[in-house]
Amino acid sequence: MAIQTHHEMPQLADLWFLVGSRCNLACIHCYVASSPTNDFLEQMTLDEVKRFLSEGTRYGMQNVYFTGGEPFIVRDIIPMLEAALETGGGSRDGEKPGTHVTVLTNATAPIQRYLTDLVRLHTRFEERFTLRVSLDHYEETRHDAIRGEGNFQRTVANARRLMEEGLRVIITTTGEVFRGNPLTPDRVIAAYQALFPGFERRVEVKILPAILAMGAQLERIDAPAEWPTLTPQRLEDLQVDTTTLMCRLGRSVLKREGICRVYPCPIIYEVPDFELGPTLEASFRQAVPLSHSACASYCCRGNSVGTCANTPKE
């Protein structure tokens, strides 16, 4: 099955940049298999990012996300963030509210060199700038078993420092937190909030809907689970509102073999069949197939629609 994502003038809610697959860590569940040597996704340049930001404004782009890999090892990450934040209007008194920008990070060593820059961006753009910090467990030993010894303390310390400076920080975790864990999602969120005494009421927690059987995760499992094909009848049976699917609301951009390519979402990056062209305009002329395993296991699991986008603020 394929979904026609736009029938009239496309409206772009979310634009994702996968700015490279290189990372200072090599997490054992990473769906991109990011590591210090992985260049499957090549690092994007500032000019390339600006080109897609400019095109995105033609389609009413609302949110921009930077992910990887670890974005804070990309040379021009701060100018990239600033360019995205300046898109669509001024910071406080512009004619338009401006784009909301989020960067997904492990908040370990690479981010520390940019703490002053991040505070500056927050001061200028306030709530339009968000950091998503990955923390796989609220218990140190279980987090470090996934990301490496010492990284729990680094991440918590850096996240707390950013909170102290007033930045919006969303703690993000995966289904790993429920492995052998009887706690309900509400109790898990409370356990994360307890890591930041004095900020509990401000701490937002996003629990991703599934661990993707891709990348490094494939080495931890005997075989990927088989998910049913998403037919129109199955989507109807699941009561899935296809208008809220990520591939209907957004696009992602990555770079391979020196060429920037548009994909339907930030999860699918490795299958050429899902490449939608070199521009946003070209991507909107194509129907998006819902045949990737992640379409069923992540986006349409049960009767809810999974999303990589931020948790809405209450």
VOBA-1610 file (N, C-alpha, C; in pm, whole numbers, padded with zeros to 5 digits, always signed):
BEGIN
Met+00085-00120+00000Met+00000+00000+00000Met+00088+00124+00000Ala+00040+00230-00062Ala+00109+00359-00059Ala+00008+00465-00020Ile+00060+00572+00040Ile-00028+00681+00082Ile+00010+00807+00004Gln-00089+00868-00057Gln-00065+00995-00124Gln-00064+01101-00016Thr+00052+01161+00005Thr+00067+01246+00123Thr+00007+01385+00105His-00006+01430-00018His-00060+01565-00039His-00142+01567-00168His-00257+01627-00161His-00344+01635-00278His-00349+01777-00334Glu-00339+01876-00249Glu-00343+02015-00294Glu-00206+02076-00264Met-00200+02200-00221Met-00073+02261-00187Met-00016+02192-00063Pro+00102+02132-00073Pro+00159+02061+00042Pro+00175+02152+00163Gln+00150+02097+00281Gln+00173+02166+00406Gln+00274+02085+00485Leu+00386+02145+00516Leu+00497+02076+00581Leu+00498+02112+00729Ala+00461+02016+00812Ala+00466+02040+00956Ala+00609+02024+01008Asp+00676+01915+00970Asp+00806+01882+01027Asp+00909+01855+00919Leu+01024+01919+00930Leu+01137+01891+00841Leu+01252+01842+00928Trp+01299+01721+00898Trp+01407+01657+00973Trp+01535+01658+00892Phe+01645+01688+00959Phe+01778+01676+00899Phe+01854+01566+00971Leu+01887+01458+00899Leu+01978+01357+00952Leu+02117+01402+00910Val+02184+01477+00996Val+02303+01551+00956Val+02429+01466+00949Gly+02417+01337+00972Gly+02532+01246+00963Gly+02515+01131+01060Ser+02572+01015+01028Ser+02558+00899+01116Ser+02676+00881+01210Arg+02774+00970+01202Arg+02886+00959+01296Arg+02844+01006+01435Cys+02893+00938+01537Cys+02858+00970+01676Cys+02976+00935+01765Asn+02990+01005+01876Asn+03097+00972+01970Asn+03068+00843+02047Leu+02940+00798+02046Leu+02901+00673+02112Leu+02867+00567+02007Ala+02853+00444+02054Ala+02810+00333+01967Ala+02707+00253+02045Cys+02589+00309+02062Cys+02484+00248+02145Cys+02436+00117+02082Ile+02412+00018+02169Ile+02386-00116+02119Ile+02246-00135+02061His+02162-00031+02070His+02028-00042+02011His+02003+00061+01902Cys+02106+00135+01861Cys+02088+00248+01769Cys+02040+00201+01632Tyr+01927+00255+01587Tyr+01870+00210+01461Tyr+01950+00257+01340Val+02039+00356+01360Val+02128+00401+01253Val+02265+00334+01265Ala+02286+00259+01375Ala+02417+00199+01404Ala+02527+00305+01406Ser+02494+00421+01462Ser+02589+00531+01468Ser+02711+00491+01552Ser+02826+00547+01514Ser+02950+00519+01586Ser+03053+00624+01546Pro+03171+00624+01610Pro+03274+00721+01571Pro+03325+00705+01429Thr+03296+00592+01364Thr+03348+00567+01229Thr+03240+00548+01124Asn+03114+00557+01161Asn+03006+00531+01066Asn+02975+00657+00984Asp+03005+00650+00855Asp+02975+00762+00766Asp+02876+00720+00657Phe+02792+00620+00688Phe+02689+00581+00591Phe+02604+00702+00553Leu+02563+00780+00655Leu+02501+00909+00630Leu+02610+01014+00643Glu+02635+01086+00537Glu+02745+01183+00536Glu+02703+01311+00605Gln+02801+01382+00659Gln+02771+01506+00729Gln+02727+01613+00628Met+02615+01677+00660Met+02562+01782+00575Met+02635+01913+00600Thr+02630+02003+00503Thr+02693+02134+00517Thr+02587+02239+00549Leu+02633+02354+00594Leu+02542+02464+00624Leu+02465+02507+00500Asp+02532+02516+00385Asp+02465+02559+00263Asp+02356+02460+00223Glu+02381+02332+00242Glu+02280+02232+00208Glu+02158+02244+00298Val+02182+02264+00427Val+02071+02283+00520Val+01991+02408+00484Lys+02060+02516+00454Lys+01992+02641+00420Lys+01904+02624+00296Arg+01951+02546+00201Arg+01873+02526+00079Arg+01739+02461+00109Phe+01739+02361+00196Phe+01613+02294+00229Phe+01528+02378+00324Leu+01590+02458+00409Leu+01513+02550+00492Leu+01438+02649+00405Ser+01507+02702+00305Ser+01444+02798+00215Ser+01327+02734+00142Glu+01347+02612+00095Glu+01238+02543+00024Glu+01124+02512+00121Gly+01158+02477+00244Gly+01056+02444+00343Gly+00962+02558+00374Thr+01013+02681+00368Thr+00927+02797+00398Thr+00814+02809+00296Arg+00833+02760+00175Arg+00728+02766+00073Arg+00612+02676+00106Tyr+00634+02580+00196Tyr+00531+02484+00231Tyr+00485+02498+00376Gly+00506+02617+00432Gly+00456+02645+00566Gly+00525+02567+00677Met+00652+02535+00658Met+00728+02458+00756Met+00713+02515+00897Gln+00677+02428+00992Gln+00654+02471+01130Gln+00765+02430+01226Asn+00817+02307+01208Asn+00917+02253+01300Asn+01035+02198+01223Val+01155+02220+01278Val+01276+02165+01219Val+01347+02083+01327Tyr+01391+01962+01289Tyr+01461+01874+01382Tyr+01598+01839+01325Phe+01698+01836+01413Phe+01832+01793+01374Phe+01866+01668+01453Thr+01901+01561+01381Thr+01937+01437+01446Thr+02051+01372+01370Gly+02092+01254+01412Gly+02204+01189+01347Gly+02198+01039+01367Gly+02314+00985+01411Gly+02433+01040+01468Gly+02414+01141+01580Glu+02526+01200+01618Glu+02528+01305+01719Glu+02548+01439+01650Pro+02444+01525+01650Pro+02456+01652+01579Pro+02570+01741+01626Phe+02608+01731+01753Phe+02708+01823+01805Phe+02852+01786+01770Ile+02869+01686+01682Ile+03002+01664+01625Ile+03008+01716+01482Val+02898+01768+01432Val+02894+01828+01298Val+02952+01969+01306Arg+03041+02000+01215Arg+03119+02124+01225Arg+03033+02249+01236Asp+02930+02260+01154Asp+02851+02382+01149Asp+02718+02371+01222Ile+02711+02289+01326Ile+02580+02266+01388Ile+02521+02394+01447Ile+02601+02479+01510Ile+02544+02601+01568Ile+02492+02695+01459Pro+02569+02725+01353Pro+02511+02804+01243Pro+02388+02738+01180Met+02384+02605+01175Met+02266+02537+01123Met+02144+02564+01210Leu+02161+02551+01342Leu+02051+02576+01433Leu+02005+02721+01423Glu+02102+02811+01415Glu+02067+02953+01408Glu+01992+02984+01279Ala+02037+02926+01167Ala+01969+02948+01040Ala+01826+02896+01045Ala+01807+02782+01107Ala+01672+02726+01117Ala+01583+02813+01205Leu+01638+02863+01316Leu+01560+02947+01407Leu+01526+03081+01344Glu+01610+03128+01255Glu+01584+03256+01188Glu+01487+03242+01072Thr+01452+03119+01037Thr+01362+03095+00925Thr+01218+03125+00966Gly+01147+03197+00883Gly+01004+03219+00907Gly+00973+03336+00998Gly+01069+03423+01026Gly+01039+03540+01107Gly+01145+03566+01213Gly+01133+03678+01282Gly+01228+03716+01385Gly+01210+03636+01512Ser+01297+03662+01609Ser+01297+03583+01731Ser+01189+03626+01828Arg+01166+03755+01841Arg+01067+03803+01938Arg+00965+03897+01876Asp+01012+03985+01792Asp+00922+04087+01740Asp+00908+04077+01588Gly+00933+03959+01531Gly+00920+03943+01387Gly+00775+03944+01345Glu+00757+03951+01214Glu+00621+03956+01161Glu+00551+03821+01171Lys+00629+03711+01175Lys+00573+03577+01187Lys+00633+03511+01310Pro+00566+03410+01366Pro+00614+03351+01490Pro+00746+03279+01478Gly+00784+03235+01356Gly+00912+03169+01340Gly+00903+03018+01359Thr+01003+02950+01309Thr+01009+02805+01313Thr+01056+02758+01450His+00999+02646+01496His+01046+02582+01618His+01154+02482+01580Val+01262+02481+01657Val+01379+02399+01624Val+01415+02311+01742Thr+01439+02183+01713Thr+01478+02085+01813Thr+01602+02012+01767Val+01696+01991+01858Val+01813+01910+01827Val+01815+01789+01920Leu+01831+01670+01862Leu+01834+01546+01938Leu+01980+01512+01968Thr+02012+01487+02094Thr+02151+01473+02135Thr+02165+01372+02248Asn+02285+01312+02258Asn+02313+01227+02374Asn+02363+01309+02493Ala+02388+01438+02472Ala+02427+01531+02579Ala+02546+01480+02660Thr+02645+01426+02588Thr+02769+01385+02655Thr+02879+01484+02618Ala+02998+01436+02590Ala+03113+01526+02570Ala+03095+01628+02457Pro+03043+01591+02338Pro+03040+01691+02229Pro+02960+01815+02262Ile+02852+01804+02339Ile+02768+01921+02364Ile+02836+02022+02455Gln+02933+01978+02533Gln+02991+02066+02635Gln+03063+02186+02576Arg+03120+02170+02457Arg+03190+02282+02395Arg+03093+02391+02346Tyr+02963+02358+02342Tyr+02865+02450+02286Tyr+02766+02504+02389Leu+02790+02482+02516Leu+02693+02524+02617Leu+02668+02674+02612Thr+02772+02753+02594Thr+02755+02899+02585Thr+02671+02935+02463Asp+02696+02870+02351Asp+02618+02896+02229Asp+02472+02860+02248Leu+02446+02749+02317Leu+02308+02706+02337Leu+02232+02802+02427Val+02300+02852+02528Val+02236+02953+02615Val+02206+03079+02534Arg+02298+03116+02447Arg+02277+03234+02363Arg+02155+03214+02273Leu+02142+03096+02212Leu+02026+03069+02127Leu+01897+03072+02207His+01901+03019+02328His+01782+03023+02413His+01745+03166+02448Thr+01845+03246+02482Thr+01819+03386+02518Thr+01754+03460+02401Arg+01799+03430+02282Arg+01748+03500+02164Arg+01614+03447+02118Phe+01597+03314+02119Phe+01478+03254+02057Phe+01382+03192+02158Glu+01421+03188+02282Glu+01336+03141+02392Glu+01274+03005+02364Glu+01141+02993+02376Glu+01076+02863+02372Glu+01072+02800+02233Arg+01122+02871+02133Arg+01126+02811+02000Arg+01244+02715+01983Phe+01329+02707+02084Phe+01447+02621+02077Phe+01439+02513+02185Thr+01453+02387+02143Thr+01437+02274+02234Thr+01551+02175+02215Leu+01589+02110+02324Leu+01686+02001+02320Leu+01617+01872+02360Arg+01636+01768+02281Arg+01588+01635+02315Arg+01709+01553+02359Val+01709+01512+02483Val+01824+01442+02542Val+01790+01295+02562Ser+01870+01208+02505Ser+01847+01063+02514Ser+01900+01009+02646Leu+01813+00943+02719Leu+01849+00880+02847Leu+01773+00748+02852Asp+01843+00638+02829Asp+01775+00510+02807Asp+01719+00447+02933His+01765+00491+03049His+01711+00438+03174His+01738+00538+03284Tyr+01652+00538+03384Tyr+01673+00625+03500Tyr+01768+00561+03601Glu+01809+00435+03576Glu+01911+00370+03658Glu+02044+00374+03585Glu+02148+00420+03655Glu+02277+00444+03591Glu+02334+00320+03524Thr+02334+00207+03593Thr+02397+00087+03538Thr+02327+00039+03412Arg+02194+00052+03409Arg+02120+00003+03292Arg+02135+00098+03174His+02145+00226+03200His+02172+00321+03091His+02312+00298+03034Asp+02411+00287+03121Asp+02549+00274+03075Asp+02575+00139+03009Ala+02493+00039+03038Ala+02507-00088+02969Ala+02475-00074+02821Ile+02397+00028+02787Ile+02359+00054+02648Ile+02453+00155+02582Arg+02493+00258+02658Arg+02566+00370+02598Arg+02712+00382+02640Gly+02754+00300+02735Gly+02894+00305+02775Gly+02912+00366+02913Glu+03011+00316+02986Glu+03034+00356+03125Glu+03061+00505+03137Gly+02996+00566+03234Gly+03016+00707+03264Gly+02923+00802+03191Asn+02851+00751+03091Asn+02768+00841+03010Asn+02640+00883+03081Phe+02589+00803+03173Phe+02471+00844+03250Phe+02500+00973+03326Gln+02610+00975+03399Gln+02644+01093+03480Gln+02668+01214+03392Arg+02734+01196+03278Arg+02760+01308+03187Arg+02628+01364+03134Thr+02540+01276+03091Thr+02414+01321+03033Thr+02328+01395+03136Val+02314+01336+03254Val+02231+01398+03358Val+02289+01534+03398Ala+02420+01542+03413Ala+02484+01668+03453Ala+02464+01776+03347Asn+02484+01741+03222Asn+02468+01840+03115Asn+02323+01881+03098Ala+02230+01785+03109Ala+02088+01819+03099Ala+02048+01912+03212Arg+02095+01885+03330Arg+02061+01971+03444Arg+02117+02112+03424Arg+02239+02121+03375Arg+02297+02253+03353Arg+02215+02332+03252Leu+02169+02267+03146Leu+02087+02334+03046Leu+01953+02378+03106Met+01894+02293+03189Met+01770+02331+03257Met+01792+02452+03347Glu+01904+02455+03415Glu+01934+02568+03504Glu+01944+02699+03427Glu+01983+02688+03301Glu+01992+02808+03216Glu+01859+02843+03152Gly+01756+02763+03180Gly+01622+02793+03131Gly+01583+02726+03002Leu+01669+02644+02943Leu+01636+02580+02816Leu+01530+02473+02835Arg+01449+02454+02732Arg+01353+02345+02732Arg+01427+02215+02698Val+01422+02119+02788Val+01487+01990+02769Val+01382+01880+02778Ile+01375+01797+02675Ile+01285+01683+02675Ile+01370+01557+02690Ile+01351+01484+02798Ile+01421+01357+02816Ile+01350+01253+02730Thr+01428+01182+02648Thr+01371+01085+02555Thr+01425+00947+02586Thr+01333+00849+02589Thr+01374+00712+02615Thr+01300+00619+02520Thr+01342+00493+02521Thr+01282+00393+02433Thr+01218+00283+02518Gly+01169+00181+02450Gly+01113+00067+02519Gly+01213-00008+02604Glu+01343+00023+02590Glu+01445-00039+02675Glu+01414-00019+02823Val+01352+00093+02854Val+01325+00123+02995Val+01224+00026+03055Phe+01149-00043+02972Phe+01049-00138+03021Phe+01100-00282+03020Arg+01223-00304+02975Arg+01277-00440+02971Arg+01292-00494+03114Gly+01214-00594+03148Gly+01218-00650+03283Gly+01173-00552+03390Asn+01093-00453+03351Asn+01054-00346+03441Asn+00901-00341+03449Pro+00843-00364+03568Pro+00696-00367+03578Pro+00630-00230+03590Leu+00708-00121+03592Leu+00649+00011+03614Leu+00561+00053+03496Thr+00456+00127+03528Thr+00371+00187+03426Thr+00442+00307+03366Pro+00398+00352+03248Pro+00460+00472+03189Pro+00460+00592+03284Asp+00353+00613+03358Asp+00349+00727+03451Asp+00457+00715+03558Arg+00479+00593+03608Arg+00581+00572+03710Arg+00722+00590+03651Val+00739+00548+03526Val+00867+00567+03459Val+00898+00716+03445Ile+00798+00792+03402Ile+00816+00937+03387Ile+00854+01000+03521Ala+00787+00958+03628Ala+00818+01011+03761Ala+00960+00977+03802Ala+01008+00857+03765Ala+01144+00816+03799Ala+01247+00904+03727Tyr+01218+00939+03603Tyr+01307+01031+03531Tyr+01305+01170+03593Gln+01188+01217+03627Gln+01176+01350+03686Gln+01253+01359+03818Ala+01258+01249+03891Ala+01328+01247+04019Ala+01479+01264+04003Leu+01531+01245+03881Leu+01674+01265+03858Leu+01712+01412+03860Phe+01612+01499+03853Phe+01639+01642+03842Phe+01565+01717+03953Pro+01608+01696+04078Pro+01540+01763+04191Pro+01541+01915+04174Gly+01427+01972+04201Gly+01411+02116+04182Gly+01354+02151+04047Phe+01357+02055+03953Phe+01305+02080+03818Phe+01197+01980+03780Glu+01151+01900+03876Glu+01059+01791+03844Glu+00940+01836+03760Arg+00882+01949+03793Arg+00761+01993+03723Arg+00790+02041+03583Arg+00916+02074+03557Arg+00954+02122+03424Arg+01002+02011+03333Val+01039+01896+03391Val+01099+01790+03311Val+00993+01721+03225Glu+01010+01729+03095Glu+00924+01657+03001Glu+00992+01526+02962Val+00914+01421+02949Val+00967+01290+02912Val+00889+01236+02793Lys+00962+01198+02689Lys+00900+01136+02572Lys+00944+00990+02566Ile+00849+00900+02569Ile+00877+00757+02555Ile+00846+00716+02412Leu+00947+00681+02336Leu+00926+00642+02197Leu+00845+00512+02192Pro+00762+00495+02090Pro+00666+00384+02092Pro+00725+00246+02067Ala+00848+00237+02017Ala+00904+00105+01989Ala+01055+00115+01973Ile+01122+00001+01993Ile+01263-00011+01959Ile+01269-00065+01817Leu+01334+00006+01729Leu+01334-00033+01589Leu+01431-00148+01563Ala+01384-00248+01493Ala+01468-00363+01458Ala+01551-00327+01334Met+01643-00235+01354Met+01727-00183+01248Met+01865-00155+01306Gly+01963-00139+01220Gly+02095-00097+01265Gly+02155-00191+01368Ala+02210-00131+01476Ala+02278-00209+01578Ala+02184-00304+01651Gln+02056-00270+01658Gln+01960-00355+01729Gln+01951-00495+01667Leu+01978-00507+01538Leu+01970-00636+01471Leu+02070-00736+01529Glu+02180-00687+01586Glu+02279-00777+01645Glu+02237-00828+01782Arg+02131-00772+01838Arg+02086-00811+01972Arg+01968-00907+01969Ile+01911-00928+01852Ile+01790-01010+01843Ile+01816-01126+01747Asp+01746-01237+01768Asp+01763-01353+01681Asp+01713-01324+01540Ala+01597-01261+01534Ala+01539-01225+01404Ala+01434-01119+01427Pro+01420-01025+01335Pro+01316-00922+01352Pro+01178-00985+01356Ala+01091-00928+01437Ala+00952-00974+01441Ala+00886-00946+01306Glu+00794-01032+01269Glu+00721-01012+01144Glu+00595-00930+01173Trp+00582-00821+01098Trp+00466-00734+01116Trp+00376-00743+00994Pro+00245-00743+01017Pro+00153-00754+00903Pro+00165-00637+00807Thr+00142-00666+00681Thr+00143-00560+00580Thr+00029-00462+00607Leu+00057-00335+00590Leu-00044-00231+00615Leu-00131-00215+00491Thr-00239-00286+00490Thr-00339-00272+00385Thr-00445-00171+00429Pro-00524-00117+00337Pro-00632-00027+00379Pro-00724-00089+00483Gln-00752-00220+00469Gln-00840-00286+00564Gln-00776-00293+00702Arg-00645-00322+00706Arg-00578-00329+00837Arg-00575-00192+00904Leu-00548-00087+00828Leu-00549+00048+00885Leu-00687+00082+00939Glu-00790+00038+00868Glu-00926+00063+00915Glu-00954-00017+01042Asp-00908-00142+01045Asp-00928-00225+01164Asp-00857-00166+01286Leu-00739-00108+01262Leu-00663-00046+01372Leu-00715+00092+01408Gln-00806+00143+01327Gln-00860+00278+01346Gln-00750+00384+01341Val-00659+00365+01245Val-00548+00458+01228Val-00592+00578+01147Asp-00567+00695+01200Asp-00594+00819+01128Asp-00473+00850+01042Thr-00479+00816+00914Thr-00363+00832+00827Thr-00322+00977+00806Thr-00410+01070+00838Thr-00374+01212+00822Thr-00272+01255+00925Thr-00248+01174+01029Thr-00152+01210+01133Thr-00019+01135+01119Leu-00003+01055+01015Leu+00122+00981+00995Leu+00236+01078+00966Met+00356+01041+01010Met+00472+01128+00990Met+00498+01156+00842Cys+00475+01055+00757Cys+00503+01074+00615Cys+00399+01164+00549Arg+00291+01189+00617Arg+00192+01283+00565Arg+00223+01425+00613Leu+00285+01435+00729Leu+00308+01565+00792Leu+00448+01620+00769Gly+00540+01536+00726Gly+00678+01584+00720Gly+00763+01516+00616Arg+00891+01554+00618Arg+00993+01496+00532Arg+01125+01497+00609Ser+01217+01410+00566Ser+01351+01412+00623Ser+01453+01422+00510Val+01567+01480+00542Val+01673+01500+00444Val+01801+01436+00497Leu+01868+01363+00412Leu+01996+01302+00447Leu+02089+01314+00327Lys+02215+01279+00351Lys+02315+01292+00244Lys+02387+01160+00226Arg+02386+01109+00102Arg+02456+00986+00066Arg+02526+01006-00068Glu+02652+00962-00075Glu+02729+00970-00199Glu+02735+01113-00252Gly+02743+01207-00157Gly+02757+01348-00192Gly+02629+01416-00236Ile+02515+01346-00229Ile+02388+01401-00276Ile+02288+01405-00161Cys+02220+01516-00145Cys+02113+01527-00045Cys+01987+01462-00103Arg+01923+01379-00022Arg+01808+01302-00066Arg+01694+01319+00033Val+01573+01323-00018Val+01454+01340+00067Val+01388+01204+00089Tyr+01358+01177+00217Tyr+01289+01054+00256Tyr+01160+01091+00329Pro+01069+00994+00345Pro+00939+01029+00404Pro+00942+01059+00552Cys+01040+01006+00627Cys+01042+01027+00771Cys+01182+01001+00823Pro+01213+01035+00949Pro+01349+01018+01000Pro+01384+00875+01038Ile+01288+00782+01030Ile+01316+00643+01064Ile+01374+00568+00945Ile+01320+00592+00828Ile+01361+00518+00709Ile+01473+00595+00639Tyr+01588+00533+00629Tyr+01702+00602+00571Tyr+01787+00509+00484Glu+01767+00378+00498Glu+01862+00284+00440Glu+01811+00214+00314Val+01684+00236+00276Val+01625+00164+00163Val+01602+00259+00047Pro+01674+00243-00064Pro+01659+00335-00178Pro+01516+00345-00230Asp+01436+00239-00214Asp+01298+00243-00264Asp+01215+00353-00200Phe+01259+00403-00086Phe+01183+00506-00016Phe+01236+00648-00044Glu+01337+00658-00127Glu+01388+00790-00163Glu+01285+00861-00250Leu+01255+00987-00215Leu+01148+01061-00282Leu+01198+01171-00374Gly+01329+01179-00394Gly+01382+01280-00484Gly+01482+01371-00417Pro+01539+01466-00492Pro+01643+01554-00439Pro+01591+01683-00378Thr+01460+01707-00389Thr+01400+01830-00336Thr+01269+01798-00267Leu+01224+01890-00183Leu+01093+01874-00120Leu+00983+01874-00226Glu+00996+01962-00323Glu+00894+01969-00428Glu+00879+01835-00498Ala+00991+01772-00532Ala+00984+01642-00599Ala+00921+01538-00508Ser+00950+01545-00379Ser+00899+01444-00285Ser+00747+01449-00273Phe+00690+01568-00286Phe+00546+01582-00270Phe+00468+01529-00391Arg+00539+01503-00500Arg+00471+01450-00618Arg+00459+01298-00615Gln+00516+01235-00511Gln+00518+01090-00505Gln+00433+01038-00390Ala+00375+00922-00411Ala+00307+00852-00302Ala+00412+00779-00219Val+00389+00769-00090Val+00484+00705+00001Val+00437+00563+00030Pro+00520+00463+00000Pro+00479+00325+00032Pro+00482+00301+00183Leu+00383+00231+00233Leu+00379+00195+00375Leu+00422+00050+00393Ser+00531+00014+00326Ser+00575-00125+00322Ser+00699-00152+00406His+00756-00051+00468His+00871-00073+00555His+00823-00135+00686Ser+00908-00218+00746Ser+00868-00282+00873Ser+00835-00180+00980Ala+00903-00064+00977Ala+00878+00039+01078Ala+00741+00102+01063Cys+00683+00098+00944Cys+00550+00155+00925Cys+00450+00087+01018Ala+00463-00045+01031Ala+00372-00120+01117Ala+00420-00126+01261Ser+00551-00145+01281Ser+00602-00167+01417Ser+00614-00038+01496Tyr+00627+00075+01430Tyr+00648+00202+01499Tyr+00532+00298+01478Cys+00496+00322+01353Cys+00397+00426+01325Cys+00254+00380+01345Cys+00226+00253+01317Cys+00087+00204+01326Cys+00082+00081+01415Arg+00139+00093+01531Arg+00141-00018+01626Arg+00017-00007+01715Gly-00067-00109+01713Gly-00193-00098+01786Gly-00284+00001+01717Asn-00362+00074+01795Asn-00455+00169+01734Asn-00409+00314+01751Ser-00278+00331+01774Ser-00224+00466+01787Ser-00121+00491+01679Val-00093+00616+01652Val+00005+00654+01552Val+00131+00701+01623Gly+00241+00631+01601Gly+00369+00670+01663Gly+00430+00788+01590Thr+00504+00867+01664Thr+00568+00984+01604Thr+00703+01009+01667Cys+00795+01062+01588Cys+00926+01105+01639Cys+00923+01250+01684Ala+00813+01319+01658Ala+00804+01461+01692Ala+00798+01480+01844Asn+00818+01601+01888Asn+00818+01631+02032Asn+00685+01602+02098Thr+00692+01579+02227Thr+00570+01570+02307Thr+00512+01709+02321Pro+00384+01730+02288Pro+00325+01865+02302Pro+00331+01913+02447Lys+00360+02038+02465Lys+00358+02096+02599Lys+00213+02113+02646Glu+00191+02085+02773Glu+00056+02101+02828Glu+00031+02248+02860
//
